[in-house]
Amino acid sequence: MREQIATSVLDGKRINEEQALWALENLDLPTLGFLANTVRARKPKNGNDVVTYVISRNVNYTNVCITDCDFCSFYRHPKDAEAYSLNKDELREKARELVELGGTEVLLQGGHNPKLPLSYYQEMLSLFKNEFKLHNHAFSPSEIQHFAIFWRMTLPQVLKELKAAGLDSIPGGGAEILTDRVRAIICPKKGGADAWLEPMREAHKLGIRSSATMMFGHVETRAERIEHMRRLRELQDETKGFTAFICWTFQNMDNAMSHVKMVGAHEYLRTQAIARIYLDNFDNVQASWVTQGGKIGQISLTYGCNDMGSLMIEENVVRLAGATFRMNEFEIRRLIREAGYEPRRRNFYYDLLKEPADLDAKLAEEFKRERMKGYKRTGMGRPGEKDPTVEEHATVS
């Protein structure tokens, strides 16, 4: 089986589900990385020497939700004291901060709030699109399903209304594991796998592209991870509407699944590599440094990833479940360079954006100022002492 799988990948042929599962369970980690990077090398849009990232902000516009997913630490019920829905002034301030940091995209995701009307979403999309010229990457498939139910509309009707208001693309959140068994355990009110796949299919028909995700390392089997990937690959064959795949590990803090032991970096890298090998019709695969940390995110660039995801100016859902990793743009670019790649800003469609000639120097100076603030607070460092990390990268252009 080992030679058969390696030969197929090296010859540019697909592996099937049986081979993918065998590889996930049996191949050594370096071999998985080698094969994953072989597939990565065939995705030439931005060249094999470039690793991209986007400056985005997760705006969780409401935490009110009636879906009660066991793994979620973010949601609140409508009458809870901590329940909120952002108003226009709050949304506008978040957009202003994002633009000031060079952001080009806003990721809008929230709970399944039964009280918010269609007009709330239309006005929110219009605000980000028309006032701030931001790309609206908004509303997961489960949110789209929720809208259709509470607004008594079909999925195409919902999507057309949102597109007219400024919806540009759809995030892949809420996929969890695309098998009915797993979803019945951890998120029964979201419905089965088709409840996620159908909004994506309808969106792609309307020319609305999307990302695809997988949250793993909880109650699913490894075979169910492969089943998840199979469903994604089949839909991508049908619509060609996915721009990227992102997987991350379940986080178990302050939720109904806190008793479930989390998997570590080894399992993450194995699964990440298999995803890159098996999902041969996906052009881009993102690293999940938000759950794994910067160093594992960097290592994942040698396990098939060609993108470091978002700068993540704001993120609340995964953070509340225990993921506390944070990086600024200087650190993301440094990690990419240290891995041997050229860091580049991109948009949602993975087009490279023009960067200021002095971008690295400015980022290094900002990073240095923040480090000095930390030294003053903690008493670290010596007066006049240079930060070698900053000095090394301040001259890179």
Number of C-alpha atoms within 10 A of each C-alpha: 12 12 8 10 20 18 14 12 19 12 10 13 12 17 20 12 15 12 17 24 19 15 23 23 13 12 16 11 16 13 16 26 25 16 23 26 22 19 21 24 14 13 16 11 12 14 12 15 12 18 25 27 25 24 23 26 23 22 20 20 19 21 23 24 18 15 19 19 20 15 22 23 23 21 25 21 18 16 9 10 8 11 14 18 16 14 12 13 9 12 16 17 10 18 24 15 13 21 18 8 12 11 21 22 27 24 24 21 21 21 23 24 23 15 10 15 12 14 12 11 20 17 15 21 26 19 19 22 20 12 12 16 14 23 22 24 25 27 24 26 26 23 21 24 23 19 23 17 14 15 14 11 13 14 20 17 13 20 21 15 15 22 19 12 19 23 24 21 26 26 22 25 19 19 23 26 27 28 18 16 15 19 21 14 13 21 19 16 14 22 14 19 20 15 17 23 20 15 22 28 22 16 25 21 14 14 13 19 23 26 22 25 23 23 19 23 22 21 17 19 13 17 16 19 24 24 18 19 24 19 16 22 18 13 18 20 13 11 16 17 23 27 19 24 24 21 20 22 23 25 27 23 19 14 18 15 19 15 10 15 13 13 14 11 16 11 15 20 25 23 25 27 31 23 27 27 25 22 23 21 19 24 19 23 29 26 30 24 23 24 23 21 17 21 11 18 26 24 19 29 27 20 32 29 29 28 28 26 24 26 21 18 19 17 17 15 18 19 18 18 19 16 21 14 12 18 16 14 21 22 17 22 24 22 19 25 17 10 16 13 18 16 19 19 21 21 17 22 12 18 13 17 13 9 11 9 9 12 13 20 18 14 19 23 16 16 19 19 12 11 16 19 13 13 14 12 9 9 10 12 14 9 9 6 8 12 12 9 12 20 14 11 18 20 11 13 10
